[in-house]
Amino acid sequence: MKKLFLVCIFLFPMIGAVHAEKCANCSSSSSCNQCRLGSSDSSDARKRCEKMGCKITGTGSCSTAANVKVCG
């Protein structure tokens, strides 16, 4: 039972990381701080973010902080 519990503790966080969404970080002059790219960083997703007013400065994981404005 202990082994099953330990496997669950280590396995479930890894599953969430595999399906995590990627975000584009936007410049300070943009209308938002981040833009969701979805699960893949494609040129179509970047163009969609740029149309929403995001001047992309890089990519990373999406923030869950309340003070981060996310467009898209």
HTML snippet that shows the backbone in 3Dmol.js (N, CA, C, O; Angstrom):
<script src="https://3Dmol.org/build/3Dmol-min.js"></script>
<div id="view" style="width:600px;height:400px;position:relative"></div>
<script>
const pdb = `
ATOM      1  N   MET A   1       0.819  -1.194   0.000  1.00  0.00           N
ATOM      2  CA  MET A   1       0.000   0.000   0.000  1.00  0.00           C
ATOM      3  C   MET A   1       0.865   1.261   0.000  1.00  0.00           C
ATOM      4  O   MET A   1       0.546   2.247  -0.665  1.00  0.00           O
ATOM      5  N   LYS A   2       1.970   1.212   0.760  1.00  0.00           N
ATOM      6  CA  LYS A   2       2.876   2.353   0.795  1.00  0.00           C
ATOM      7  C   LYS A   2       3.470   2.610  -0.586  1.00  0.00           C
ATOM      8  O   LYS A   2       3.604   3.758  -1.009  1.00  0.00           O
ATOM      9  N   LYS A   3       3.826   1.527  -1.287  1.00  0.00           N
ATOM     10  CA  LYS A   3       4.423   1.683  -2.616  1.00  0.00           C
ATOM     11  C   LYS A   3       3.435   2.319  -3.579  1.00  0.00           C
ATOM     12  O   LYS A   3       3.821   3.178  -4.372  1.00  0.00           O
ATOM     13  N   LEU A   4       2.184   1.923  -3.529  1.00  0.00           N
ATOM     14  CA  LEU A   4       1.169   2.494  -4.400  1.00  0.00           C
ATOM     15  C   LEU A   4       0.991   3.984  -4.113  1.00  0.00           C
ATOM     16  O   LEU A   4       0.865   4.789  -5.036  1.00  0.00           O
ATOM     17  N   PHE A   5       0.982   4.337  -2.855  1.00  0.00           N
ATOM     18  CA  PHE A   5       0.857   5.737  -2.457  1.00  0.00           C
ATOM     19  C   PHE A   5       2.033   6.560  -2.975  1.00  0.00           C
ATOM     20  O   PHE A   5       1.833   7.655  -3.500  1.00  0.00           O
ATOM     21  N   LEU A   6       3.245   6.054  -2.836  1.00  0.00           N
ATOM     22  CA  LEU A   6       4.433   6.765  -3.300  1.00  0.00           C
ATOM     23  C   LEU A   6       4.448   6.902  -4.826  1.00  0.00           C
ATOM     24  O   LEU A   6       4.845   7.938  -5.359  1.00  0.00           O
ATOM     25  N   VAL A   7       4.018   5.858  -5.514  1.00  0.00           N
ATOM     26  CA  VAL A   7       3.964   5.926  -6.977  1.00  0.00           C
ATOM     27  C   VAL A   7       2.979   7.006  -7.400  1.00  0.00           C
ATOM     28  O   VAL A   7       3.267   7.775  -8.316  1.00  0.00           O
ATOM     29  N   CYS A   8       1.829   7.078  -6.753  1.00  0.00           N
ATOM     30  CA  CYS A   8       0.823   8.090  -7.089  1.00  0.00           C
ATOM     31  C   CYS A   8       1.335   9.502  -6.833  1.00  0.00           C
ATOM     32  O   CYS A   8       1.075  10.407  -7.626  1.00  0.00           O
ATOM     33  N   ILE A   9       2.051   9.697  -5.749  1.00  0.00           N
ATOM     34  CA  ILE A   9       2.580  11.021  -5.411  1.00  0.00           C
ATOM     35  C   ILE A   9       3.556  11.504  -6.484  1.00  0.00           C
ATOM     36  O   ILE A   9       3.545  12.680  -6.846  1.00  0.00           O
ATOM     37  N   PHE A  10       4.394  10.609  -6.990  1.00  0.00           N
ATOM     38  CA  PHE A  10       5.399  11.000  -7.972  1.00  0.00           C
ATOM     39  C   PHE A  10       4.877  10.974  -9.403  1.00  0.00           C
ATOM     40  O   PHE A  10       5.409  11.684 -10.256  1.00  0.00           O
ATOM     41  N   LEU A  11       3.866  10.186  -9.686  1.00  0.00           N
ATOM     42  CA  LEU A  11       3.371  10.041 -11.048  1.00  0.00           C
ATOM     43  C   LEU A  11       2.431  11.165 -11.451  1.00  0.00           C
ATOM     44  O   LEU A  11       2.552  11.688 -12.558  1.00  0.00           O
ATOM     45  N   PHE A  12       1.504  11.550 -10.595  1.00  0.00           N
ATOM     46  CA  PHE A  12       0.494  12.543 -10.967  1.00  0.00           C
ATOM     47  C   PHE A  12       1.065  13.925 -11.292  1.00  0.00           C
ATOM     48  O   PHE A  12       0.581  14.542 -12.241  1.00  0.00           O
ATOM     49  N   PRO A  13       2.050  14.448 -10.579  1.00  0.00           N
ATOM     50  CA  PRO A  13       2.610  15.738 -10.992  1.00  0.00           C
ATOM     51  C   PRO A  13       3.274  15.673 -12.368  1.00  0.00           C
ATOM     52  O   PRO A  13       3.262  16.658 -13.106  1.00  0.00           O
ATOM     53  N   MET A  14       3.847  14.532 -12.716  1.00  0.00           N
ATOM     54  CA  MET A  14       4.490  14.388 -14.018  1.00  0.00           C
ATOM     55  C   MET A  14       3.457  14.394 -15.144  1.00  0.00           C
ATOM     56  O   MET A  14       3.728  14.919 -16.223  1.00  0.00           O
ATOM     57  N   ILE A  15       2.300  13.828 -14.910  1.00  0.00           N
ATOM     58  CA  ILE A  15       1.242  13.803 -15.920  1.00  0.00           C
ATOM     59  C   ILE A  15       0.788  15.225 -16.210  1.00  0.00           C
ATOM     60  O   ILE A  15       0.568  15.575 -17.369  1.00  0.00           O
ATOM     61  N   GLY A  16       0.646  16.041 -15.190  1.00  0.00           N
ATOM     62  CA  GLY A  16       0.249  17.435 -15.379  1.00  0.00           C
ATOM     63  C   GLY A  16       1.282  18.229 -16.155  1.00  0.00           C
ATOM     64  O   GLY A  16       0.922  19.110 -16.935  1.00  0.00           O
ATOM     65  N   ALA A  17       2.536  17.938 -15.961  1.00  0.00           N
ATOM     66  CA  ALA A  17       3.593  18.663 -16.655  1.00  0.00           C
ATOM     67  C   ALA A  17       3.624  18.331 -18.140  1.00  0.00           C
ATOM     68  O   ALA A  17       4.002  19.174 -18.954  1.00  0.00           O
ATOM     69  N   VAL A  18       3.235  17.122 -18.499  1.00  0.00           N
ATOM     70  CA  VAL A  18       3.242  16.723 -19.897  1.00  0.00           C
ATOM     71  C   VAL A  18       2.194  17.497 -20.682  1.00  0.00           C
ATOM     72  O   VAL A  18       2.425  17.849 -21.839  1.00  0.00           O
ATOM     73  N   HIS A  19       1.048  17.766 -20.071  1.00  0.00           N
ATOM     74  CA  HIS A  19      -0.047  18.434 -20.750  1.00  0.00           C
ATOM     75  C   HIS A  19      -0.134  19.914 -20.404  1.00  0.00           C
ATOM     76  O   HIS A  19      -1.177  20.534 -20.614  1.00  0.00           O
ATOM     77  N   ALA A  20       0.924  20.481 -19.887  1.00  0.00           N
ATOM     78  CA  ALA A  20       0.904  21.889 -19.498  1.00  0.00           C
ATOM     79  C   ALA A  20       0.850  22.784 -20.725  1.00  0.00           C
ATOM     80  O   ALA A  20       1.437  22.478 -21.763  1.00  0.00           O
ATOM     81  N   GLU A  21       0.143  23.885 -20.589  1.00  0.00           N
ATOM     82  CA  GLU A  21       0.058  24.833 -21.688  1.00  0.00           C
ATOM     83  C   GLU A  21       1.279  25.739 -21.683  1.00  0.00           C
ATOM     84  O   GLU A  21       1.851  26.039 -20.636  1.00  0.00           O
ATOM     85  N   LYS A  22       1.658  26.161 -22.871  1.00  0.00           N
ATOM     86  CA  LYS A  22       2.770  27.094 -23.020  1.00  0.00           C
ATOM     87  C   LYS A  22       2.207  28.484 -23.232  1.00  0.00           C
ATOM     88  O   LYS A  22       1.131  28.651 -23.806  1.00  0.00           O
ATOM     89  N   CYS A  23       2.940  29.474 -22.766  1.00  0.00           N
ATOM     90  CA  CYS A  23       2.537  30.862 -22.945  1.00  0.00           C
ATOM     91  C   CYS A  23       3.678  31.656 -23.555  1.00  0.00           C
ATOM     92  O   CYS A  23       4.855  31.359 -23.350  1.00  0.00           O
ATOM     93  N   ALA A  24       3.293  32.672 -24.307  1.00  0.00           N
ATOM     94  CA  ALA A  24       4.270  33.629 -24.820  1.00  0.00           C
ATOM     95  C   ALA A  24       4.329  34.779 -23.833  1.00  0.00           C
ATOM     96  O   ALA A  24       3.293  35.293 -23.411  1.00  0.00           O
ATOM     97  N   ASN A  25       5.523  35.182 -23.467  1.00  0.00           N
ATOM     98  CA  ASN A  25       5.693  36.347 -22.607  1.00  0.00           C
ATOM     99  C   ASN A  25       5.640  37.589 -23.492  1.00  0.00           C
ATOM    100  O   ASN A  25       6.292  37.649 -24.534  1.00  0.00           O
ATOM    101  N   CYS A  26       4.863  38.569 -23.067  1.00  0.00           N
ATOM    102  CA  CYS A  26       4.677  39.786 -23.863  1.00  0.00           C
ATOM    103  C   CYS A  26       5.501  40.927 -23.271  1.00  0.00           C
ATOM    104  O   CYS A  26       5.759  40.964 -22.068  1.00  0.00           O
ATOM    105  N   SER A  27       5.907  41.853 -24.129  1.00  0.00           N
ATOM    106  CA  SER A  27       6.701  42.998 -23.669  1.00  0.00           C
ATOM    107  C   SER A  27       5.847  43.915 -22.800  1.00  0.00           C
ATOM    108  O   SER A  27       4.621  43.803 -22.780  1.00  0.00           O
ATOM    109  N   SER A  28       6.496  44.809 -22.093  1.00  0.00           N
ATOM    110  CA  SER A  28       5.780  45.710 -21.183  1.00  0.00           C
ATOM    111  C   SER A  28       4.887  46.691 -21.928  1.00  0.00           C
ATOM    112  O   SER A  28       3.951  47.236 -21.344  1.00  0.00           O
ATOM    113  N   SER A  29       5.159  46.922 -23.200  1.00  0.00           N
ATOM    114  CA  SER A  29       4.309  47.826 -23.986  1.00  0.00           C
ATOM    115  C   SER A  29       3.105  47.124 -24.608  1.00  0.00           C
ATOM    116  O   SER A  29       2.315  47.751 -25.314  1.00  0.00           O
ATOM    117  N   SER A  30       2.964  45.823 -24.346  1.00  0.00           N
ATOM    118  CA  SER A  30       1.841  45.051 -24.883  1.00  0.00           C
ATOM    119  C   SER A  30       0.597  45.250 -24.032  1.00  0.00           C
ATOM    120  O   SER A  30       0.663  45.766 -22.916  1.00  0.00           O
ATOM    121  N   SER A  31      -0.546  44.826 -24.583  1.00  0.00           N
ATOM    122  CA  SER A  31      -1.815  44.960 -23.864  1.00  0.00           C
ATOM    123  C   SER A  31      -1.993  43.893 -22.790  1.00  0.00           C
ATOM    124  O   SER A  31      -2.897  44.004 -21.962  1.00  0.00           O
ATOM    125  N   CYS A  32      -1.151  42.863 -22.787  1.00  0.00           N
ATOM    126  CA  CYS A  32      -1.227  41.814 -21.765  1.00  0.00           C
ATOM    127  C   CYS A  32       0.186  41.344 -21.415  1.00  0.00           C
ATOM    128  O   CYS A  32       1.151  41.678 -22.103  1.00  0.00           O
ATOM    129  N   ASN A  33       0.293  40.560 -20.332  1.00  0.00           N
ATOM    130  CA  ASN A  33       1.594  40.075 -19.889  1.00  0.00           C
ATOM    131  C   ASN A  33       1.981  38.752 -20.544  1.00  0.00           C
ATOM    132  O   ASN A  33       3.154  38.506 -20.826  1.00  0.00           O
ATOM    133  N   GLN A  34       0.970  37.895 -20.784  1.00  0.00           N
ATOM    134  CA  GLN A  34       1.198  36.594 -21.397  1.00  0.00           C
ATOM    135  C   GLN A  34       0.070  36.279 -22.367  1.00  0.00           C
ATOM    136  O   GLN A  34      -1.032  36.816 -22.255  1.00  0.00           O
ATOM    137  N   CYS A  35       0.362  35.399 -23.323  1.00  0.00           N
ATOM    138  CA  CYS A  35      -0.650  34.941 -24.271  1.00  0.00           C
ATOM    139  C   CYS A  35      -0.534  33.421 -24.370  1.00  0.00           C
ATOM    140  O   CYS A  35       0.565  32.895 -24.547  1.00  0.00           O
ATOM    141  N   ARG A  36      -1.646  32.722 -24.258  1.00  0.00           N
ATOM    142  CA  ARG A  36      -1.633  31.257 -24.317  1.00  0.00           C
ATOM    143  C   ARG A  36      -1.353  30.762 -25.731  1.00  0.00           C
ATOM    144  O   ARG A  36      -1.998  31.178 -26.694  1.00  0.00           O
ATOM    145  N   LEU A  37      -0.375  29.863 -25.833  1.00  0.00           N
ATOM    146  CA  LEU A  37      -0.032  29.253 -27.113  1.00  0.00           C
ATOM    147  C   LEU A  37      -0.679  27.881 -27.268  1.00  0.00           C
ATOM    148  O   LEU A  37      -0.708  27.332 -28.369  1.00  0.00           O
ATOM    149  N   GLY A  38      -1.190  27.332 -26.195  1.00  0.00           N
ATOM    150  CA  GLY A  38      -1.732  25.975 -26.228  1.00  0.00           C
ATOM    151  C   GLY A  38      -0.641  24.983 -25.892  1.00  0.00           C
ATOM    152  O   GLY A  38       0.335  25.328 -25.226  1.00  0.00           O
ATOM    153  N   SER A  39      -0.799  23.758 -26.348  1.00  0.00           N
ATOM    154  CA  SER A  39       0.176  22.722 -26.006  1.00  0.00           C
ATOM    155  C   SER A  39       1.385  22.729 -26.930  1.00  0.00           C
ATOM    156  O   SER A  39       2.407  22.120 -26.614  1.00  0.00           O
ATOM    157  N   SER A  40       1.281  23.422 -28.087  1.00  0.00           N
ATOM    158  CA  SER A  40       2.430  23.476 -28.995  1.00  0.00           C
ATOM    159  C   SER A  40       2.717  24.919 -29.398  1.00  0.00           C
ATOM    160  O   SER A  40       1.800  25.722 -29.566  1.00  0.00           O
ATOM    161  N   ASP A  41       3.976  25.229 -29.547  1.00  0.00           N
ATOM    162  CA  ASP A  41       4.409  26.564 -29.941  1.00  0.00           C
ATOM    163  C   ASP A  41       4.493  26.595 -31.465  1.00  0.00           C
ATOM    164  O   ASP A  41       5.523  26.240 -32.038  1.00  0.00           O
ATOM    165  N   SER A  42       3.423  27.014 -32.117  1.00  0.00           N
ATOM    166  CA  SER A  42       3.392  27.038 -33.580  1.00  0.00           C
ATOM    167  C   SER A  42       3.347  28.480 -34.083  1.00  0.00           C
ATOM    168  O   SER A  42       3.046  29.404 -33.328  1.00  0.00           O
ATOM    169  N   SER A  43       3.648  28.655 -35.353  1.00  0.00           N
ATOM    170  CA  SER A  43       3.626  30.009 -35.931  1.00  0.00           C
ATOM    171  C   SER A  43       2.207  30.557 -35.966  1.00  0.00           C
ATOM    172  O   SER A  43       2.009  31.764 -35.828  1.00  0.00           O
ATOM    173  N   ASP A  44       1.208  29.682 -36.149  1.00  0.00           N
ATOM    174  CA  ASP A  44      -0.188  30.133 -36.132  1.00  0.00           C
ATOM    175  C   ASP A  44      -0.574  30.669 -34.757  1.00  0.00           C
ATOM    176  O   ASP A  44      -1.263  31.684 -34.652  1.00  0.00           O
ATOM    177  N   ALA A  45      -0.125  29.980 -33.697  1.00  0.00           N
ATOM    178  CA  ALA A  45      -0.429  30.430 -32.336  1.00  0.00           C
ATOM    179  C   ALA A  45       0.260  31.759 -32.036  1.00  0.00           C
ATOM    180  O   ALA A  45      -0.320  32.627 -31.385  1.00  0.00           O
ATOM    181  N   ARG A  46       1.490  31.917 -32.507  1.00  0.00           N
ATOM    182  CA  ARG A  46       2.214  33.180 -32.302  1.00  0.00           C
ATOM    183  C   ARG A  46       1.544  34.333 -33.043  1.00  0.00           C
ATOM    184  O   ARG A  46       1.440  35.441 -32.516  1.00  0.00           O
ATOM    185  N   LYS A  47       1.090  34.070 -34.264  1.00  0.00           N
ATOM    186  CA  LYS A  47       0.399  35.106 -35.041  1.00  0.00           C
ATOM    187  C   LYS A  47      -0.897  35.522 -34.352  1.00  0.00           C
ATOM    188  O   LYS A  47      -1.249  36.702 -34.335  1.00  0.00           O
ATOM    189  N   ARG A  48      -1.597  34.551 -33.787  1.00  0.00           N
ATOM    190  CA  ARG A  48      -2.840  34.853 -33.062  1.00  0.00           C
ATOM    191  C   ARG A  48      -2.546  35.747 -31.871  1.00  0.00           C
ATOM    192  O   ARG A  48      -3.294  36.686 -31.602  1.00  0.00           O
ATOM    193  N   CYS A  49      -1.471  35.469 -31.159  1.00  0.00           N
ATOM    194  CA  CYS A  49      -1.090  36.294 -30.010  1.00  0.00           C
ATOM    195  C   CYS A  49      -0.704  37.698 -30.452  1.00  0.00           C
ATOM    196  O   CYS A  49      -1.055  38.680 -29.796  1.00  0.00           O
ATOM    197  N   GLU A  50       0.008  37.792 -31.548  1.00  0.00           N
ATOM    198  CA  GLU A  50       0.415  39.107 -32.045  1.00  0.00           C
ATOM    199  C   GLU A  50      -0.799  39.931 -32.469  1.00  0.00           C
ATOM    200  O   GLU A  50      -0.815  41.149 -32.289  1.00  0.00           O
ATOM    201  N   LYS A  51      -1.811  39.275 -33.029  1.00  0.00           N
ATOM    202  CA  LYS A  51      -3.042  39.976 -33.409  1.00  0.00           C
ATOM    203  C   LYS A  51      -3.795  40.507 -32.191  1.00  0.00           C
ATOM    204  O   LYS A  51      -4.526  41.493 -32.284  1.00  0.00           O
ATOM    205  N   MET A  52      -3.608  39.840 -31.043  1.00  0.00           N
ATOM    206  CA  MET A  52      -4.264  40.284 -29.807  1.00  0.00           C
ATOM    207  C   MET A  52      -3.480  41.370 -29.091  1.00  0.00           C
ATOM    208  O   MET A  52      -3.897  41.832 -28.029  1.00  0.00           O
ATOM    209  N   GLY A  53      -2.342  41.790 -29.658  1.00  0.00           N
ATOM    210  CA  GLY A  53      -1.583  42.887 -29.074  1.00  0.00           C
ATOM    211  C   GLY A  53      -0.378  42.479 -28.255  1.00  0.00           C
ATOM    212  O   GLY A  53       0.181  43.300 -27.527  1.00  0.00           O
ATOM    213  N   CYS A  54       0.031  41.228 -28.360  1.00  0.00           N
ATOM    214  CA  CYS A  54       1.188  40.748 -27.608  1.00  0.00           C
ATOM    215  C   CYS A  54       2.447  40.861 -28.467  1.00  0.00           C
ATOM    216  O   CYS A  54       2.524  40.280 -29.549  1.00  0.00           O
ATOM    217  N   LYS A  55       3.424  41.607 -27.977  1.00  0.00           N
ATOM    218  CA  LYS A  55       4.731  41.658 -28.634  1.00  0.00           C
ATOM    219  C   LYS A  55       5.600  40.625 -27.931  1.00  0.00           C
ATOM    220  O   LYS A  55       6.090  40.863 -26.827  1.00  0.00           O
ATOM    221  N   ILE A  56       5.785  39.491 -28.566  1.00  0.00           N
ATOM    222  CA  ILE A  56       6.398  38.317 -27.936  1.00  0.00           C
ATOM    223  C   ILE A  56       7.880  38.567 -27.646  1.00  0.00           C
ATOM    224  O   ILE A  56       8.652  38.968 -28.517  1.00  0.00           O
ATOM    225  N   THR A  57       8.246  38.310 -26.376  1.00  0.00           N
ATOM    226  CA  THR A  57       9.646  38.430 -25.962  1.00  0.00           C
ATOM    227  C   THR A  57      10.258  37.080 -25.628  1.00  0.00           C
ATOM    228  O   THR A  57      11.475  36.975 -25.474  1.00  0.00           O
ATOM    229  N   GLY A  58       9.438  36.053 -25.516  1.00  0.00           N
ATOM    230  CA  GLY A  58       9.924  34.719 -25.191  1.00  0.00           C
ATOM    231  C   GLY A  58       8.757  33.807 -24.867  1.00  0.00           C
ATOM    232  O   GLY A  58       7.598  34.207 -24.977  1.00  0.00           O
ATOM    233  N   THR A  59       9.062  32.586 -24.469  1.00  0.00           N
ATOM    234  CA  THR A  59       8.016  31.625 -24.108  1.00  0.00           C
ATOM    235  C   THR A  59       8.330  31.001 -22.760  1.00  0.00           C
ATOM    236  O   THR A  59       9.462  31.055 -22.278  1.00  0.00           O
ATOM    237  N   GLY A  60       7.321  30.416 -22.171  1.00  0.00           N
ATOM    238  CA  GLY A  60       7.484  29.741 -20.887  1.00  0.00           C
ATOM    239  C   GLY A  60       6.169  29.125 -20.471  1.00  0.00           C
ATOM    240  O   GLY A  60       5.214  29.093 -21.246  1.00  0.00           O
ATOM    241  N   SER A  61       6.120  28.638 -19.250  1.00  0.00           N
ATOM    242  CA  SER A  61       4.878  28.083 -18.746  1.00  0.00           C
ATOM    243  C   SER A  61       3.937  29.219 -18.354  1.00  0.00           C
ATOM    244  O   SER A  61       4.378  30.317 -18.013  1.00  0.00           O
ATOM    245  N   CYS A  62       2.658  28.945 -18.406  1.00  0.00           N
ATOM    246  CA  CYS A  62       1.661  29.965 -18.091  1.00  0.00           C
ATOM    247  C   CYS A  62       1.625  30.227 -16.588  1.00  0.00           C
ATOM    248  O   CYS A  62       1.642  29.296 -15.783  1.00  0.00           O
ATOM    249  N   SER A  63       1.576  31.478 -16.232  1.00  0.00           N
ATOM    250  CA  SER A  63       1.520  31.872 -14.827  1.00  0.00           C
ATOM    251  C   SER A  63       0.107  31.751 -14.291  1.00  0.00           C
ATOM    252  O   SER A  63      -0.863  31.979 -15.013  1.00  0.00           O
ATOM    253  N   THR A  64      -0.001  31.398 -13.040  1.00  0.00           N
ATOM    254  CA  THR A  64      -1.313  31.328 -12.389  1.00  0.00           C
ATOM    255  C   THR A  64      -1.507  32.477 -11.412  1.00  0.00           C
ATOM    256  O   THR A  64      -2.501  32.512 -10.685  1.00  0.00           O
ATOM    257  N   ALA A  65      -0.566  33.418 -11.387  1.00  0.00           N
ATOM    258  CA  ALA A  65      -0.652  34.552 -10.470  1.00  0.00           C
ATOM    259  C   ALA A  65      -1.822  35.456 -10.840  1.00  0.00           C
ATOM    260  O   ALA A  65      -2.136  35.622 -12.019  1.00  0.00           O
ATOM    261  N   ALA A  66      -2.454  36.028  -9.849  1.00  0.00           N
ATOM    262  CA  ALA A  66      -3.637  36.857 -10.070  1.00  0.00           C
ATOM    263  C   ALA A  66      -3.305  38.179 -10.746  1.00  0.00           C
ATOM    264  O   ALA A  66      -4.172  38.765 -11.394  1.00  0.00           O
ATOM    265  N   ASN A  67      -2.075  38.666 -10.615  1.00  0.00           N
ATOM    266  CA  ASN A  67      -1.719  39.959 -11.176  1.00  0.00           C
ATOM    267  C   ASN A  67      -1.160  39.869 -12.597  1.00  0.00           C
ATOM    268  O   ASN A  67      -0.691  40.875 -13.131  1.00  0.00           O
ATOM    269  N   VAL A  68      -1.199  38.702 -13.214  1.00  0.00           N
ATOM    270  CA  VAL A  68      -0.712  38.520 -14.581  1.00  0.00           C
ATOM    271  C   VAL A  68      -1.896  38.528 -15.535  1.00  0.00           C
ATOM    272  O   VAL A  68      -2.777  37.674 -15.442  1.00  0.00           O
ATOM    273  N   LYS A  69      -1.919  39.492 -16.454  1.00  0.00           N
ATOM    274  CA  LYS A  69      -2.998  39.583 -17.427  1.00  0.00           C
ATOM    275  C   LYS A  69      -2.675  38.672 -18.609  1.00  0.00           C
ATOM    276  O   LYS A  69      -1.648  38.834 -19.268  1.00  0.00           O
ATOM    277  N   VAL A  70      -3.556  37.724 -18.866  1.00  0.00           N
ATOM    278  CA  VAL A  70      -3.349  36.755 -19.948  1.00  0.00           C
ATOM    279  C   VAL A  70      -4.367  37.031 -21.048  1.00  0.00           C
ATOM    280  O   VAL A  70      -5.568  37.091 -20.783  1.00  0.00           O
ATOM    281  N   CYS A  71      -3.898  37.198 -22.264  1.00  0.00           N
ATOM    282  CA  CYS A  71      -4.812  37.338 -23.396  1.00  0.00           C
ATOM    283  C   CYS A  71      -4.751  36.052 -24.211  1.00  0.00           C
ATOM    284  O   CYS A  71      -3.690  35.446 -24.361  1.00  0.00           O
ATOM    285  N   GLY A  72      -5.872  35.658 -24.717  1.00  0.00           N
ATOM    286  CA  GLY A  72      -5.946  34.452 -25.555  1.00  0.00           C
ATOM    287  C   GLY A  72      -6.132  33.230 -24.805  1.00  0.00           C
ATOM    288  O   GLY A  72      -6.209  32.151 -25.392  1.00  0.00           O
TER     289      GLY A  72
END
`;
const viewer = $3Dmol.createViewer("view");
viewer.addModel(pdb, "pdb");
viewer.setStyle({}, {cartoon: {color: "spectrum"}});
viewer.zoomTo();
viewer.render();
</script>
